[in-house]
Amino acid sequence: MVRGARRGLFRTLATDDDRAAYWVRHVRIGVLVSEVSALAVGGYALLSDVPGRADAALLTLAALVVVFVPTILMLPLRVMMYDWRGPVLFYAWTLLTAVVVIVATRLDGGASSPVDALLFLTLTYTAVAYSPQGVVAMGGLMTGGYLVFVELPDLSTSGAFFLASLAIFTTISAMASANSWAAYDRQMVLIRTQELLASTDPLTGIPNRRLFMDRVSGAVEAAAWGHAAVVLLVDLDRFKQVNDAEGHGAGDALLTAVGVALGGAVRETDTVARLGGDEFGVLADVTAGFSAAQLAERLREAVATAGARHGVTASVGVAEIAPGDDIEDLMHRADVAMYQAKTGGGDRVRAVDA
């Protein structure tokens, strides 16, 4: 329970640039609201005539807020939103705001002061920024602080009503926060699902051409830093005969089995994708103990085993990635090597150098 509460309180605010930008905008809005509120308190101190109010102290507090709150914008806000510093910033800001409001309320005569209404404004801000746990925590501290430093030891009926209203408003704010975060979580699930569907072959469940080419692009960039990798194209031999003799259902089942077999022949860090039809692509790292030639033979043997009942084998084309490779040229080399293997009789491996 404690661990769950901690996760709720210090939930990561952003996992991408758009979300980080959203929170940065939220901070800017908070700064603007704080400035306007401080100016309103300053104007109240100058224009109203209420006995027991410390005009100079109120003006000093308002001036401090106007001067120091904008310094928040000097922090590395975008970076902070990706880790625990984001929630801590909001919590610290809220606590300081509550302290200032409660002190201002005391200076302005206590429970009779209208300044304490700013606590509701602060809670409204938390409702659209914090997790439900954070809203409850901040609302509880505000309510407790107001009770101890403003109302006690002579708690009046109106004071009790104000505290009850603050507690109820905290509950409503927490509900609004829960709904907001739940909607965001649902949206993220939908986005991730769409991204997965857009990058997955619907028949075999393995990556499709789009994701494969994205990863090949990344491997080409990594090659400039000495990262060795290889692209292999695997084209099935005599696959059309399976569709013609046993129907497309049998062909689909065989494609799925080949996808599983190829995945079992590589490491978890490698990528196996269906590029279309009966052609598969493999992107793999190359090491001293795991050469491109060894991997190609493993892929050929895996397909031969999966397609043994149908007499289906594979022609494998190999192209090692070189620094500065053009992706189209790289894929063309692998394609040429694969066709050399196929025209040589199939069930074999060929490689083309850069």
Secondary structure, DSSP 8 states (H G I E B T S, - for coil): -HHHHHHHHT----SSHHHHHHHHHHHHHHHHHHHHHHHHHHHHHHH---TT--HHHHHHHHHHHHHHGGGGGGS-HHHHTTSTHHHHHHHHHHHHHHHHHHHHHHHTTGGG-GGGGHHHHHHHHHHTTS-HHHHHHHHHHHHHHHIIIIITTS--HHHHHHHHHHHHHHHHHHHHHHHHHHHHHHHHHHHHHHHHHHTB-TTT-SB-HHHHHHHHHHHHHHHTTT--EEEEEEEEESHHHHHHHH-HHHHHHHHHHHHHHHHHHS-TTSEEEEEETTEEEEEEE-BTTB-HHHHHHHHHHHHHHHTGGGT-EEEEEEEE--TT--HHHHHHHHHHHHHHHHHTTSSEEEE---
